[in-house]
Amino acid sequence: MGIDVPGGGIVHPNFTGEMNTHVEITEGLVDRLIALGKPFDYFAYPNRDHGLHEGNGTEVHVRMLIIRYLIEHLPPGSR
């Protein structure tokens, strides 16, 4: 799961308990973004899967992370 913002930048929440997305894949993505000089934000959620059901407050935290990122990185107004 990653959100690419038109103005540049990516936010990538990583759920380390996800069985279909291994840490090596995320590390490869991070290495590639660094090599390309692409700005990104990365946040790891330990022992959680993409369902966001593990851990108190996880679902709210992920949604707030994404909302905050969009507010900070999307230009105001419509296109």
PDB file of N, CA, C and O in Angstrom, chain B, residues numbered from 101:
ATOM      1  N   MET B 101       0.853  -1.168   0.000  1.00  0.00           N
ATOM      2  CA  MET B 101       0.000   0.000   0.000  1.00  0.00           C
ATOM      3  C   MET B 101       0.895   1.226   0.000  1.00  0.00           C
ATOM      4  O   MET B 101       1.704   1.404   0.911  1.00  0.00           O
ATOM      5  N   GLY B 102       0.764   2.036  -0.971  1.00  0.00           N
ATOM      6  CA  GLY B 102       1.482   3.289  -1.044  1.00  0.00           C
ATOM      7  C   GLY B 102       0.605   4.303  -1.747  1.00  0.00           C
ATOM      8  O   GLY B 102      -0.183   3.946  -2.621  1.00  0.00           O
ATOM      9  N   ILE B 103       0.735   5.547  -1.377  1.00  0.00           N
ATOM     10  CA  ILE B 103      -0.056   6.589  -2.006  1.00  0.00           C
ATOM     11  C   ILE B 103       0.896   7.556  -2.667  1.00  0.00           C
ATOM     12  O   ILE B 103       1.711   8.193  -2.001  1.00  0.00           O
ATOM     13  N   ASP B 104       0.793   7.666  -3.986  1.00  0.00           N
ATOM     14  CA  ASP B 104       1.629   8.575  -4.755  1.00  0.00           C
ATOM     15  C   ASP B 104       0.877   9.893  -4.902  1.00  0.00           C
ATOM     16  O   ASP B 104      -0.250   9.913  -5.396  1.00  0.00           O
ATOM     17  N   VAL B 105       1.487  10.977  -4.483  1.00  0.00           N
ATOM     18  CA  VAL B 105       0.852  12.283  -4.511  1.00  0.00           C
ATOM     19  C   VAL B 105       1.316  13.022  -5.763  1.00  0.00           C
ATOM     20  O   VAL B 105       2.512  13.039  -6.053  1.00  0.00           O
ATOM     21  N   PRO B 106       0.386  13.639  -6.519  1.00  0.00           N
ATOM     22  CA  PRO B 106       0.755  14.300  -7.772  1.00  0.00           C
ATOM     23  C   PRO B 106       1.875  15.318  -7.629  1.00  0.00           C
ATOM     24  O   PRO B 106       2.673  15.471  -8.554  1.00  0.00           O
ATOM     25  N   GLY B 107       1.963  16.017  -6.511  1.00  0.00           N
ATOM     26  CA  GLY B 107       3.009  17.007  -6.317  1.00  0.00           C
ATOM     27  C   GLY B 107       4.364  16.396  -6.001  1.00  0.00           C
ATOM     28  O   GLY B 107       5.335  17.124  -5.796  1.00  0.00           O
ATOM     29  N   GLY B 108       4.446  15.099  -5.961  1.00  0.00           N
ATOM     30  CA  GLY B 108       5.681  14.412  -5.612  1.00  0.00           C
ATOM     31  C   GLY B 108       5.591  13.853  -4.215  1.00  0.00           C
ATOM     32  O   GLY B 108       4.956  14.439  -3.338  1.00  0.00           O
ATOM     33  N   GLY B 109       6.207  12.753  -4.018  1.00  0.00           N
ATOM     34  CA  GLY B 109       6.225  12.140  -2.698  1.00  0.00           C
ATOM     35  C   GLY B 109       5.337  10.921  -2.612  1.00  0.00           C
ATOM     36  O   GLY B 109       4.374  10.767  -3.364  1.00  0.00           O
ATOM     37  N   ILE B 110       5.682  10.070  -1.688  1.00  0.00           N
ATOM     38  CA  ILE B 110       4.942   8.833  -1.452  1.00  0.00           C
ATOM     39  C   ILE B 110       4.880   8.609   0.046  1.00  0.00           C
ATOM     40  O   ILE B 110       5.848   8.870   0.760  1.00  0.00           O
ATOM     41  N   VAL B 111       3.755   8.130   0.518  1.00  0.00           N
ATOM     42  CA  VAL B 111       3.657   7.657   1.891  1.00  0.00           C
ATOM     43  C   VAL B 111       3.442   6.150   1.795  1.00  0.00           C
ATOM     44  O   VAL B 111       2.600   5.678   1.031  1.00  0.00           O
ATOM     45  N   HIS B 112       4.212   5.408   2.576  1.00  0.00           N
ATOM     46  CA  HIS B 112       4.129   3.952   2.524  1.00  0.00           C
ATOM     47  C   HIS B 112       4.010   3.397   3.935  1.00  0.00           C
ATOM     48  O   HIS B 112       5.014   3.232   4.627  1.00  0.00           O
ATOM     49  N   PRO B 113       2.771   3.104   4.369  1.00  0.00           N
ATOM     50  CA  PRO B 113       2.639   2.394   5.633  1.00  0.00           C
ATOM     51  C   PRO B 113       2.916   0.915   5.396  1.00  0.00           C
ATOM     52  O   PRO B 113       2.364   0.326   4.466  1.00  0.00           O
ATOM     53  N   ASN B 114       3.750   0.317   6.209  1.00  0.00           N
ATOM     54  CA  ASN B 114       4.125  -1.085   6.041  1.00  0.00           C
ATOM     55  C   ASN B 114       3.620  -1.883   7.237  1.00  0.00           C
ATOM     56  O   ASN B 114       3.900  -1.545   8.387  1.00  0.00           O
ATOM     57  N   PHE B 115       2.875  -2.943   6.951  1.00  0.00           N
ATOM     58  CA  PHE B 115       2.311  -3.782   7.989  1.00  0.00           C
ATOM     59  C   PHE B 115       3.170  -5.041   8.073  1.00  0.00           C
ATOM     60  O   PHE B 115       3.056  -5.935   7.234  1.00  0.00           O
ATOM     61  N   THR B 116       4.026  -5.105   9.083  1.00  0.00           N
ATOM     62  CA  THR B 116       5.053  -6.154   9.131  1.00  0.00           C
ATOM     63  C   THR B 116       4.491  -7.545   9.352  1.00  0.00           C
ATOM     64  O   THR B 116       5.201  -8.527   9.132  1.00  0.00           O
ATOM     65  N   GLY B 117       3.250  -7.666   9.776  1.00  0.00           N
ATOM     66  CA  GLY B 117       2.640  -8.975   9.957  1.00  0.00           C
ATOM     67  C   GLY B 117       1.962  -9.493   8.700  1.00  0.00           C
ATOM     68  O   GLY B 117       1.416 -10.596   8.696  1.00  0.00           O
ATOM     69  N   GLU B 118       1.993  -8.714   7.647  1.00  0.00           N
ATOM     70  CA  GLU B 118       1.368  -9.109   6.382  1.00  0.00           C
ATOM     71  C   GLU B 118       2.154 -10.245   5.753  1.00  0.00           C
ATOM     72  O   GLU B 118       3.359 -10.123   5.531  1.00  0.00           O
ATOM     73  N   MET B 119       1.483 -11.336   5.469  1.00  0.00           N
ATOM     74  CA  MET B 119       2.161 -12.523   4.941  1.00  0.00           C
ATOM     75  C   MET B 119       2.453 -12.419   3.450  1.00  0.00           C
ATOM     76  O   MET B 119       3.312 -13.144   2.948  1.00  0.00           O
ATOM     77  N   ASN B 120       1.766 -11.539   2.726  1.00  0.00           N
ATOM     78  CA  ASN B 120       1.952 -11.438   1.280  1.00  0.00           C
ATOM     79  C   ASN B 120       2.971 -10.379   0.869  1.00  0.00           C
ATOM     80  O   ASN B 120       3.378 -10.331  -0.292  1.00  0.00           O
ATOM     81  N   THR B 121       3.378  -9.547   1.795  1.00  0.00           N
ATOM     82  CA  THR B 121       4.355  -8.499   1.482  1.00  0.00           C
ATOM     83  C   THR B 121       5.524  -8.651   2.442  1.00  0.00           C
ATOM     84  O   THR B 121       5.455  -8.221   3.593  1.00  0.00           O
ATOM     85  N   HIS B 122       6.567  -9.250   1.972  1.00  0.00           N
ATOM     86  CA  HIS B 122       7.718  -9.520   2.818  1.00  0.00           C
ATOM     87  C   HIS B 122       8.608  -8.283   2.927  1.00  0.00           C
ATOM     88  O   HIS B 122       8.608  -7.423   2.046  1.00  0.00           O
ATOM     89  N   VAL B 123       9.352  -8.211   4.000  1.00  0.00           N
ATOM     90  CA  VAL B 123      10.184  -7.043   4.279  1.00  0.00           C
ATOM     91  C   VAL B 123      11.172  -6.779   3.138  1.00  0.00           C
ATOM     92  O   VAL B 123      11.520  -5.626   2.887  1.00  0.00           O
ATOM     93  N   GLU B 124      11.624  -7.816   2.451  1.00  0.00           N
ATOM     94  CA  GLU B 124      12.569  -7.622   1.346  1.00  0.00           C
ATOM     95  C   GLU B 124      11.947  -6.798   0.219  1.00  0.00           C
ATOM     96  O   GLU B 124      12.639  -6.018  -0.435  1.00  0.00           O
ATOM     97  N   ILE B 125      10.651  -6.970  -0.005  1.00  0.00           N
ATOM     98  CA  ILE B 125       9.976  -6.184  -1.042  1.00  0.00           C
ATOM     99  C   ILE B 125       9.958  -4.714  -0.648  1.00  0.00           C
ATOM    100  O   ILE B 125      10.252  -3.845  -1.468  1.00  0.00           O
ATOM    101  N   THR B 126       9.615  -4.437   0.603  1.00  0.00           N
ATOM    102  CA  THR B 126       9.599  -3.060   1.078  1.00  0.00           C
ATOM    103  C   THR B 126      10.994  -2.458   1.054  1.00  0.00           C
ATOM    104  O   THR B 126      11.161  -1.299   0.673  1.00  0.00           O
ATOM    105  N   GLU B 127      11.996  -3.228   1.455  1.00  0.00           N
ATOM    106  CA  GLU B 127      13.374  -2.728   1.424  1.00  0.00           C
ATOM    107  C   GLU B 127      13.790  -2.398  -0.007  1.00  0.00           C
ATOM    108  O   GLU B 127      14.475  -1.402  -0.239  1.00  0.00           O
ATOM    109  N   GLY B 128      13.385  -3.220  -0.959  1.00  0.00           N
ATOM    110  CA  GLY B 128      13.686  -2.940  -2.362  1.00  0.00           C
ATOM    111  C   GLY B 128      13.030  -1.657  -2.832  1.00  0.00           C
ATOM    112  O   GLY B 128      13.638  -0.872  -3.560  1.00  0.00           O
ATOM    113  N   LEU B 129      11.772  -1.438  -2.412  1.00  0.00           N
ATOM    114  CA  LEU B 129      11.074  -0.200  -2.758  1.00  0.00           C
ATOM    115  C   LEU B 129      11.795   1.001  -2.172  1.00  0.00           C
ATOM    116  O   LEU B 129      12.020   1.991  -2.868  1.00  0.00           O
ATOM    117  N   VAL B 130      12.158   0.924  -0.898  1.00  0.00           N
ATOM    118  CA  VAL B 130      12.857   2.026  -0.238  1.00  0.00           C
ATOM    119  C   VAL B 130      14.190   2.311  -0.935  1.00  0.00           C
ATOM    120  O   VAL B 130      14.524   3.470  -1.181  1.00  0.00           O
ATOM    121  N   ASP B 131      14.946   1.267  -1.250  1.00  0.00           N
ATOM    122  CA  ASP B 131      16.220   1.452  -1.962  1.00  0.00           C
ATOM    123  C   ASP B 131      16.014   2.141  -3.303  1.00  0.00           C
ATOM    124  O   ASP B 131      16.784   3.028  -3.673  1.00  0.00           O
ATOM    125  N   ARG B 132      14.976   1.737  -4.035  1.00  0.00           N
ATOM    126  CA  ARG B 132      14.703   2.321  -5.354  1.00  0.00           C
ATOM    127  C   ARG B 132      14.290   3.780  -5.227  1.00  0.00           C
ATOM    128  O   ARG B 132      14.744   4.615  -6.009  1.00  0.00           O
ATOM    129  N   LEU B 133      13.441   4.105  -4.260  1.00  0.00           N
ATOM    130  CA  LEU B 133      13.023   5.494  -4.057  1.00  0.00           C
ATOM    131  C   LEU B 133      14.217   6.377  -3.714  1.00  0.00           C
ATOM    132  O   LEU B 133      14.319   7.507  -4.191  1.00  0.00           O
ATOM    133  N   ILE B 134      15.113   5.861  -2.888  1.00  0.00           N
ATOM    134  CA  ILE B 134      16.326   6.611  -2.541  1.00  0.00           C
ATOM    135  C   ILE B 134      17.182   6.828  -3.785  1.00  0.00           C
ATOM    136  O   ILE B 134      17.662   7.937  -4.021  1.00  0.00           O
ATOM    137  N   ALA B 135      17.377   5.775  -4.584  1.00  0.00           N
ATOM    138  CA  ALA B 135      18.193   5.877  -5.794  1.00  0.00           C
ATOM    139  C   ALA B 135      17.619   6.892  -6.776  1.00  0.00           C
ATOM    140  O   ALA B 135      18.365   7.581  -7.471  1.00  0.00           O
ATOM    141  N   LEU B 136      16.291   6.983  -6.831  1.00  0.00           N
ATOM    142  CA  LEU B 136      15.636   7.926  -7.735  1.00  0.00           C
ATOM    143  C   LEU B 136      15.548   9.335  -7.165  1.00  0.00           C
ATOM    144  O   LEU B 136      15.139  10.267  -7.858  1.00  0.00           O
ATOM    145  N   GLY B 137      15.931   9.488  -5.903  1.00  0.00           N
ATOM    146  CA  GLY B 137      15.830  10.799  -5.263  1.00  0.00           C
ATOM    147  C   GLY B 137      14.385  11.216  -5.027  1.00  0.00           C
ATOM    148  O   GLY B 137      14.082  12.406  -4.942  1.00  0.00           O
ATOM    149  N   LYS B 138      13.505  10.246  -4.922  1.00  0.00           N
ATOM    150  CA  LYS B 138      12.073  10.512  -4.744  1.00  0.00           C
ATOM    151  C   LYS B 138      11.769  10.710  -3.257  1.00  0.00           C
ATOM    152  O   LYS B 138      12.150   9.874  -2.438  1.00  0.00           O
ATOM    153  N   PRO B 139      11.091  11.800  -2.896  1.00  0.00           N
ATOM    154  CA  PRO B 139      10.740  11.983  -1.489  1.00  0.00           C
ATOM    155  C   PRO B 139       9.672  10.975  -1.072  1.00  0.00           C
ATOM    156  O   PRO B 139       8.746  10.687  -1.830  1.00  0.00           O
ATOM    157  N   PHE B 140       9.810  10.446   0.135  1.00  0.00           N
ATOM    158  CA  PHE B 140       8.820   9.507   0.628  1.00  0.00           C
ATOM    159  C   PHE B 140       8.811   9.504   2.141  1.00  0.00           C
ATOM    160  O   PHE B 140       9.781   9.898   2.789  1.00  0.00           O
ATOM    161  N   ASP B 141       7.705   9.054   2.688  1.00  0.00           N
ATOM    162  CA  ASP B 141       7.567   8.841   4.116  1.00  0.00           C
ATOM    163  C   ASP B 141       7.225   7.376   4.314  1.00  0.00           C
ATOM    164  O   ASP B 141       6.423   6.808   3.573  1.00  0.00           O
ATOM    165  N   TYR B 142       7.830   6.779   5.303  1.00  0.00           N
ATOM    166  CA  TYR B 142       7.671   5.355   5.560  1.00  0.00           C
ATOM    167  C   TYR B 142       7.300   5.169   7.022  1.00  0.00           C
ATOM    168  O   TYR B 142       7.903   5.776   7.908  1.00  0.00           O
ATOM    169  N   PHE B 143       6.313   4.336   7.266  1.00  0.00           N
ATOM    170  CA  PHE B 143       5.912   4.068   8.645  1.00  0.00           C
ATOM    171  C   PHE B 143       5.626   2.585   8.777  1.00  0.00           C
ATOM    172  O   PHE B 143       4.847   2.039   7.996  1.00  0.00           O
ATOM    173  N   ALA B 144       6.239   1.921   9.747  1.00  0.00           N
ATOM    174  CA  ALA B 144       6.047   0.487   9.962  1.00  0.00           C
ATOM    175  C   ALA B 144       5.083   0.255  11.122  1.00  0.00           C
ATOM    176  O   ALA B 144       5.187   0.877  12.179  1.00  0.00           O
ATOM    177  N   TYR B 145       4.148  -0.654  10.891  1.00  0.00           N
ATOM    178  CA  TYR B 145       3.218  -1.093  11.923  1.00  0.00           C
ATOM    179  C   TYR B 145       3.575  -2.532  12.278  1.00  0.00           C
ATOM    180  O   TYR B 145       3.230  -3.449  11.532  1.00  0.00           O
ATOM    181  N   PRO B 146       4.261  -2.750  13.403  1.00  0.00           N
ATOM    182  CA  PRO B 146       4.737  -4.086  13.762  1.00  0.00           C
ATOM    183  C   PRO B 146       3.611  -5.078  14.030  1.00  0.00           C
ATOM    184  O   PRO B 146       2.621  -4.763  14.691  1.00  0.00           O
ATOM    185  N   ASN B 147       3.788  -6.273  13.505  1.00  0.00           N
ATOM    186  CA  ASN B 147       2.885  -7.400  13.759  1.00  0.00           C
ATOM    187  C   ASN B 147       1.430  -7.117  13.403  1.00  0.00           C
ATOM    188  O   ASN B 147       0.517  -7.614  14.063  1.00  0.00           O
ATOM    189  N   ARG B 148       1.217  -6.321  12.366  1.00  0.00           N
ATOM    190  CA  ARG B 148      -0.137  -6.038  11.902  1.00  0.00           C
ATOM    191  C   ARG B 148      -0.232  -6.413  10.428  1.00  0.00           C
ATOM    192  O   ARG B 148       0.747  -6.329   9.687  1.00  0.00           O
ATOM    193  N   ASP B 149      -1.431  -6.831  10.013  1.00  0.00           N
ATOM    194  CA  ASP B 149      -1.611  -7.114   8.600  1.00  0.00           C
ATOM    195  C   ASP B 149      -2.447  -6.001   7.966  1.00  0.00           C
ATOM    196  O   ASP B 149      -2.825  -5.042   8.640  1.00  0.00           O
ATOM    197  N   HIS B 150      -2.730  -6.130   6.694  1.00  0.00           N
ATOM    198  CA  HIS B 150      -3.425  -5.062   5.977  1.00  0.00           C
ATOM    199  C   HIS B 150      -4.861  -4.859   6.445  1.00  0.00           C
ATOM    200  O   HIS B 150      -5.487  -3.863   6.084  1.00  0.00           O
ATOM    201  N   GLY B 151      -5.396  -5.784   7.243  1.00  0.00           N
ATOM    202  CA  GLY B 151      -6.748  -5.632   7.761  1.00  0.00           C
ATOM    203  C   GLY B 151      -6.858  -4.583   8.859  1.00  0.00           C
ATOM    204  O   GLY B 151      -7.959  -4.134   9.177  1.00  0.00           O
ATOM    205  N   LEU B 152      -5.748  -4.195   9.432  1.00  0.00           N
ATOM    206  CA  LEU B 152      -5.674  -3.154  10.462  1.00  0.00           C
ATOM    207  C   LEU B 152      -6.428  -3.513  11.738  1.00  0.00           C
ATOM    208  O   LEU B 152      -6.827  -2.624  12.489  1.00  0.00           O
ATOM    209  N   HIS B 153      -6.625  -4.801  11.990  1.00  0.00           N
ATOM    210  CA  HIS B 153      -7.392  -5.201  13.162  1.00  0.00           C
ATOM    211  C   HIS B 153      -6.511  -5.432  14.394  1.00  0.00           C
ATOM    212  O   HIS B 153      -7.019  -5.476  15.515  1.00  0.00           O
ATOM    213  N   GLU B 154      -5.225  -5.577  14.202  1.00  0.00           N
ATOM    214  CA  GLU B 154      -4.344  -5.852  15.336  1.00  0.00           C
ATOM    215  C   GLU B 154      -3.927  -4.542  16.002  1.00  0.00           C
ATOM    216  O   GLU B 154      -3.649  -3.549  15.330  1.00  0.00           O
ATOM    217  N   GLY B 155      -3.891  -4.559  17.297  1.00  0.00           N
ATOM    218  CA  GLY B 155      -3.399  -3.405  18.055  1.00  0.00           C
ATOM    219  C   GLY B 155      -4.445  -2.315  18.222  1.00  0.00           C
ATOM    220  O   GLY B 155      -5.120  -1.929  17.268  1.00  0.00           O
ATOM    221  N   ASN B 156      -4.567  -1.832  19.438  1.00  0.00           N
ATOM    222  CA  ASN B 156      -5.501  -0.749  19.724  1.00  0.00           C
ATOM    223  C   ASN B 156      -5.099   0.515  18.983  1.00  0.00           C
ATOM    224  O   ASN B 156      -3.942   0.931  19.030  1.00  0.00           O
ATOM    225  N   GLY B 157      -6.052   1.116  18.305  1.00  0.00           N
ATOM    226  CA  GLY B 157      -5.831   2.399  17.651  1.00  0.00           C
ATOM    227  C   GLY B 157      -5.158   2.329  16.290  1.00  0.00           C
ATOM    228  O   GLY B 157      -4.924   3.368  15.672  1.00  0.00           O
ATOM    229  N   THR B 158      -4.838   1.124  15.802  1.00  0.00           N
ATOM    230  CA  THR B 158      -4.110   1.014  14.531  1.00  0.00           C
ATOM    231  C   THR B 158      -4.896   1.601  13.369  1.00  0.00           C
ATOM    232  O   THR B 158      -4.352   2.380  12.587  1.00  0.00           O
ATOM    233  N   GLU B 159      -6.153   1.243  13.248  1.00  0.00           N
ATOM    234  CA  GLU B 159      -6.947   1.715  12.111  1.00  0.00           C
ATOM    235  C   GLU B 159      -7.032   3.238  12.080  1.00  0.00           C
ATOM    236  O   GLU B 159      -6.857   3.853  11.028  1.00  0.00           O
ATOM    237  N   VAL B 160      -7.296   3.834  13.220  1.00  0.00           N
ATOM    238  CA  VAL B 160      -7.379   5.296  13.292  1.00  0.00           C
ATOM    239  C   VAL B 160      -6.024   5.920  12.967  1.00  0.00           C
ATOM    240  O   VAL B 160      -5.955   6.915  12.245  1.00  0.00           O
ATOM    241  N   HIS B 161      -4.949   5.341  13.497  1.00  0.00           N
ATOM    242  CA  HIS B 161      -3.618   5.900  13.259  1.00  0.00           C
ATOM    243  C   HIS B 161      -3.252   5.874  11.780  1.00  0.00           C
ATOM    244  O   HIS B 161      -2.736   6.860  11.254  1.00  0.00           O
ATOM    245  N   VAL B 162      -3.512   4.757  11.104  1.00  0.00           N
ATOM    246  CA  VAL B 162      -3.199   4.655   9.678  1.00  0.00           C
ATOM    247  C   VAL B 162      -3.998   5.683   8.886  1.00  0.00           C
ATOM    248  O   VAL B 162      -3.453   6.369   8.022  1.00  0.00           O
ATOM    249  N   ARG B 163      -5.278   5.785   9.181  1.00  0.00           N
ATOM    250  CA  ARG B 163      -6.113   6.733   8.443  1.00  0.00           C
ATOM    251  C   ARG B 163      -5.670   8.175   8.695  1.00  0.00           C
ATOM    252  O   ARG B 163      -5.684   8.991   7.774  1.00  0.00           O
ATOM    253  N   MET B 164      -5.281   8.493   9.915  1.00  0.00           N
ATOM    254  CA  MET B 164      -4.790   9.841  10.217  1.00  0.00           C
ATOM    255  C   MET B 164      -3.450  10.108   9.540  1.00  0.00           C
ATOM    256  O   MET B 164      -3.197  11.226   9.090  1.00  0.00           O
ATOM    257  N   LEU B 165      -2.591   9.096   9.463  1.00  0.00           N
ATOM    258  CA  LEU B 165      -1.318   9.227   8.754  1.00  0.00           C
ATOM    259  C   LEU B 165      -1.559   9.608   7.297  1.00  0.00           C
ATOM    260  O   LEU B 165      -0.926  10.525   6.774  1.00  0.00           O
ATOM    261  N   ILE B 166      -2.470   8.905   6.653  1.00  0.00           N
ATOM    262  CA  ILE B 166      -2.763   9.162   5.242  1.00  0.00           C
ATOM    263  C   ILE B 166      -3.413  10.531   5.061  1.00  0.00           C
ATOM    264  O   ILE B 166      -3.032  11.278   4.159  1.00  0.00           O
ATOM    265  N   ILE B 167      -4.381  10.869   5.900  1.00  0.00           N
ATOM    266  CA  ILE B 167      -5.044  12.172   5.803  1.00  0.00           C
ATOM    267  C   ILE B 167      -4.043  13.302   6.006  1.00  0.00           C
ATOM    268  O   ILE B 167      -4.027  14.267   5.240  1.00  0.00           O
ATOM    269  N   ARG B 168      -3.208  13.185   7.038  1.00  0.00           N
ATOM    270  CA  ARG B 168      -2.201  14.224   7.309  1.00  0.00           C
ATOM    271  C   ARG B 168      -1.252  14.384   6.125  1.00  0.00           C
ATOM    272  O   ARG B 168      -0.907  15.503   5.745  1.00  0.00           O
ATOM    273  N   TYR B 169      -0.833  13.264   5.548  1.00  0.00           N
ATOM    274  CA  TYR B 169       0.074  13.314   4.398  1.00  0.00           C
ATOM    275  C   TYR B 169      -0.582  14.021   3.213  1.00  0.00           C
ATOM    276  O   TYR B 169       0.045  14.860   2.566  1.00  0.00           O
ATOM    277  N   LEU B 170      -1.822  13.691   2.932  1.00  0.00           N
ATOM    278  CA  LEU B 170      -2.517  14.328   1.807  1.00  0.00           C
ATOM    279  C   LEU B 170      -2.701  15.818   2.051  1.00  0.00           C
ATOM    280  O   LEU B 170      -2.509  16.620   1.136  1.00  0.00           O
ATOM    281  N   ILE B 171      -3.070  16.202   3.265  1.00  0.00           N
ATOM    282  CA  ILE B 171      -3.229  17.627   3.582  1.00  0.00           C
ATOM    283  C   ILE B 171      -1.917  18.375   3.397  1.00  0.00           C
ATOM    284  O   ILE B 171      -1.909  19.491   2.878  1.00  0.00           O
ATOM    285  N   GLU B 172      -0.817  17.779   3.812  1.00  0.00           N
ATOM    286  CA  GLU B 172       0.491  18.434   3.738  1.00  0.00           C
ATOM    287  C   GLU B 172       1.055  18.473   2.313  1.00  0.00           C
ATOM    288  O   GLU B 172       1.840  19.364   1.989  1.00  0.00           O
ATOM    289  N   HIS B 173       0.663  17.513   1.455  1.00  0.00           N
ATOM    290  CA  HIS B 173       1.321  17.395   0.160  1.00  0.00           C
ATOM    291  C   HIS B 173       0.471  17.691  -1.063  1.00  0.00           C
ATOM    292  O   HIS B 173       1.017  17.885  -2.149  1.00  0.00           O
ATOM    293  N   LEU B 174      -0.842  17.731  -0.921  1.00  0.00           N
ATOM    294  CA  LEU B 174      -1.678  18.067  -2.081  1.00  0.00           C
ATOM    295  C   LEU B 174      -1.892  19.570  -2.136  1.00  0.00           C
ATOM    296  O   LEU B 174      -2.150  20.202  -1.111  1.00  0.00           O
ATOM    297  N   PRO B 175      -1.786  20.143  -3.325  1.00  0.00           N
ATOM    298  CA  PRO B 175      -2.044  21.579  -3.433  1.00  0.00           C
ATOM    299  C   PRO B 175      -3.522  21.876  -3.210  1.00  0.00           C
ATOM    300  O   PRO B 175      -4.380  21.067  -3.564  1.00  0.00           O
ATOM    301  N   PRO B 176      -3.821  23.030  -2.626  1.00  0.00           N
ATOM    302  CA  PRO B 176      -5.220  23.369  -2.379  1.00  0.00           C
ATOM    303  C   PRO B 176      -5.960  23.659  -3.691  1.00  0.00           C
ATOM    304  O   PRO B 176      -5.339  23.998  -4.698  1.00  0.00           O
ATOM    305  N   GLY B 177      -7.267  23.526  -3.670  1.00  0.00           N
ATOM    306  CA  GLY B 177      -8.081  23.833  -4.831  1.00  0.00           C
ATOM    307  C   GLY B 177      -8.242  22.643  -5.762  1.00  0.00           C
ATOM    308  O   GLY B 177      -7.536  21.640  -5.650  1.00  0.00           O
ATOM    309  N   SER B 178      -9.172  22.775  -6.669  1.00  0.00           N
ATOM    310  CA  SER B 178      -9.421  21.694  -7.630  1.00  0.00           C
ATOM    311  C   SER B 178      -8.602  21.920  -8.889  1.00  0.00           C
ATOM    312  O   SER B 178      -8.080  23.009  -9.131  1.00  0.00           O
ATOM    313  N   ARG B 179      -8.507  20.878  -9.672  1.00  0.00           N
ATOM    314  CA  ARG B 179      -7.770  20.978 -10.944  1.00  0.00           C
ATOM    315  C   ARG B 179      -8.728  20.841 -12.081  1.00  0.00           C
ATOM    316  O   ARG B 179      -8.321  20.895 -13.241  1.00  0.00           O
TER     317      ARG B 179
END
